[in-house]
Amino acid sequence: MDMFSLTPLEWEALHLSLLVSGWAVLGSLPFGIGCAWLLARRDFPGKALFDGIIHLPLVLPPVVVGYFLLVMLGRRGPIGGWLWDWFGVTLAFTWKGAAIASAVVAFPLMVRAIRLSLENVDRGLEQAARTLGCGPLRTFLTVTLPLVAPGLLTGVILGFARSLSEFGATITFVSNIPGETRTLPIALYALTQVPGGDAAALRLCIISVVVAFAALLASEFLSRRVQARMRG
Amino acid sequence: MLDLSIRRQQGDFRVEVDLSAGAGVTALFGRSGSGKSSVINMVAGLYRPDSGRIKVDGKVLFDSNLGIDLAPERRRLGYVFQDARLFPHLSVNGNLTFGMNRVPVHERRIGFDDVVEVLGIGHLLDRRPTKLSGGEKQRVSIGRALLASPRILLMDEPLAALDSQRKAELLPFIGKLARQFATPILYVSHSMDEVLRLSDTLVLMDGGRAAAVGPVEELLSRTDLRPLTGRYEAGAVIRATVAGHDSTYGISRLNFTGGTLVVAKVELPVGTPVRLRIHARDVSIAIDAPPRISMRNVLPAVVKSVRAAEGWLTDVVLDCGGTDIWSQVTAHAQAHLNLVPGMRVNALIKALTIARGDMADRA
């Protein structure tokens, strides 16, 4: 075996990791923007509680999050049962469930980054857009969102990186199923549990480092591009 | 064109303004905190009045009795902010067309090329706002507001953030806008120079109220409004017409009802109507016309009123052939001359004291 080509098992784990993390980030992004907007711009009763709930996965052990998801979204759980009865959809022990577990764990990081940059947007520019004939929604899409693009990018990359490294919630909620839920960290963990798996585990470590590093570099490159565009 | 009757309580401060103004430039003048910006923001729909009515160009934008309160985007106004507020993520071109694109094509009455030409911003179209100077930013901002084909252009101290040279460059543009694009302007300012140069109607704001509304010449010539127009600004504003130039000596002659004024040469064609301010402290009074004197303007006048002012000063209003000219003399001079209404005197004015900033082309 050539040192630089990946084994089918490694490909499978890498592919699953990217698929799960990609869907976790893209699927939760609209909600992330919505929550960040609520927290940055609106005052409502129970805001502190809402803020707390969003941040909970950041401070809870991931196993707790995974167990909670299993209870709620498992086929006999209150939400999971309903999904199964009405749509025939199962989340537990599938890659979709892994994506949800990753999304929940990564959500607070994403919301924090977007919220911060929303708070820094000059409201005067939004007022200017309003006087120029844009309603609130169009103002948000054409002025606010482009202005928070750097924060959005940071949020997405942070979320993606957190999803890639997600282990505890995933293994609790969707277990370790080859080809379905065995992402890079889970495959790595499995290899460390069998005798003689050290070399293969090291290879997975290197793959993880390369993917994470590539994500960071891409984010740095994109955020420079965005900054340069603003400066003209 | 503009009918306002609005009330709004802001903490301890109450804004209560009733005014109507015609076409051209209506200037809201007052100290900071006098409520000028609150008024313009209520017209724009960014602040909500507690009660009242706002009507612009026949369209009711706000009426608390009828329950009308149009959102800012539905008012079709152009707002030029003090800090320009250009969108940093768009090019100059993108900024200019931002509002224009929201207006249906058949309702656009102001052409892109015209605006770009008048404001002289054609060479900036591809740039980003961060690469523009303060004056350029403000021009683009004015263009952006105009291209939205607004019912009225709202300008909130658009020149306040610029240095005096940029101000001098931009002032004539703004003066032209109202006429060239047939758009009334509501102009907020605390600079009497700008007001004098631009406004057709002046609104003196004080403590949240419109203390006086009327033509600039009239309001600035009223002694009772002095506390609002400012001590330094004290002076008569008169209408005149450019009558001729004398290049040999670098002077121009202006005709007005009281005779001919000689001033430092102005670059305006003969026949141009102008408005000029003669500061009260620049006008001296002589009972007999002095025979040999450097002052170029010796105008026969009749004393109209004499009033003691604060600080050992005396305010004298002179009737100069139907035009009021103010003079401010020391109490000591008044004791010496003993001026009384009806007395025939001469008003003496140095040609040099009428500077370019005191004169506005009203063509």
Interface residues (C-beta under 8 A of the other chain):
Chain A: D122 G124 L125 Q127 A128 A129 R130 T131 L132 G133 C134 G135 T139 T142 V143 P146 L147 A149 R229 M230 R231 G232
Chain B: A44 G45 L46 A71 P72 E73 R74 R75 R76 L77 G78 Y79 F81 D83 R85 F87 P88 H89 S91 F98 G99 R102 V103 R127 R128 P129 T130 K131 R144 A145 A148 L154
